[in-house]
Amino acid sequence: MSITIDLDLPIDPATGKRANESRFQGVPGEALFFDDFSSGDLSKSENGFEWGAATNLGVISGFSRLGNSGNCVRFNFDINAEAVSELRFSIGRSLPQVWFRYWLYYPDGTESPSRGPKMELLGSNNKFMRVWSEDGGSESDPRGGASYYAGSPEGDARAGLQAGVFNNGTVSQVPFDAAVYQDLVNEETRGRWIEVKHYYRRADPGQENGIVRIWVDGEMTEATGLNFRHATEDYGFTHGYLQGAQDFPWEGGDGRAVYMSDFSCSDSEIV
């Protein structure tokens, strides 16, 4: 499967869209792990980082943020209920802070074959990304991430930041009604590659200095002053996943999908 995109398409001043690249280029700096999926699968591992379980997704050829010659991951949200498309990973070490960067493509329906993901207004389990620690037992480990939240009948969606301890939303959780949001899927971002970055910092012992940040094409939002860490041990982040479960499936066009290109993970800031 390939997607037809005009590589010579200029940037539209009114929308800032160009199908073959993000406004923000660049090469990962001191990344622990970088994957452009040129292997054609999810077999790459580096510095202990490796891909884990993959659900309803695959690596496709002929489509990436750098043009039709590269590869990317296609997340498939085609099932009717509890739509799940998830890629898990192991960082290979325990990090008190961790950065991620990758590019996402949300189709706008003009691609061939047509793709047009939109999200229903309801649903409380629309996960975007999570990181956590499995070192000390699931009930007490720090956990952070972001979730999709629908913002309009047109299918616009926001990312809401979350943090707490594994499977315990009452401890240090950023509550839904006070969550910090970032625009993610809308008319400005559909139909072109957008840069997404995440930063997670677990709290130090006895302090409330945990941080969750997300950037979408350079625009940052954050939740700070968080006390999400292991109750007694000094564990950091070791595992995570991208995309995840949707209480309600994506709408709009056959073959609902989200595409990811050029993923990197680092223990220092990625610029």
Stockholm file with secondary structure:
# STOCKHOLM 1.0

chainA/1-271         MSITIDLDLPIDPATGKRANESRFQGVPGEALFFDDFSSGDLSKSENGFEWGAATNLGVISGFSRLGNSGNCVRFNFDINAEAVSELRFSIGRSLPQVWFRYWLYYPDGTESPSRGPKMELLGSNNKFMRVWSEDGGSESDPRGGASYYAGSPEGDARAGLQAGVFNNGTVSQVPFDAAVYQDLVNEETRGRWIEVKHYYRRADPGQENGIVRIWVDGEMTEATGLNFRHATEDYGFTHGYLQGAQDFPWEGGDGRAVYMSDFSCSDSEIV
#=GR chainA/1-271 SS CCCBCCTTCCCCTTTCCCTTCCSCCCCCCSCSEEECCTTSSSCCEETTEEEEEEESEEEEESCBTTBTTSEEEEEECCSSSSEEEEEEEEEEEEESEEEEEEEEEBCCSCSBSCCCCEECSCCSCCEEEEEECCSSCTTTCEEEEEEEEECSTTCCEEEEEEEEETTBTTSSCCCGGGCCEEEEESTTTBTSEEEEEEEEECCCTTCCCEEEEEEETTEEEEEEEECCSCSSSCCCEEEEEEEEEESSCEESSSSCEEEEEEEEEESSCCC
#=GC SS_cons         CCCBCCTTCCCCTTTCCCTTCCSCCCCCCSCSEEECCTTSSSCCEETTEEEEEEESEEEEESCBTTBTTSEEEEEECCSSSSEEEEEEEEEEEEESEEEEEEEEEBCCSCSBSCCCCEECSCCSCCEEEEEECCSSCTTTCEEEEEEEEECSTTCCEEEEEEEEETTBTTSSCCCGGGCCEEEEESTTTBTSEEEEEEEEECCCTTCCCEEEEEEETTEEEEEEEECCSCSSSCCCEEEEEEEEEESSCEESSSSCEEEEEEEEEESSCCC
//
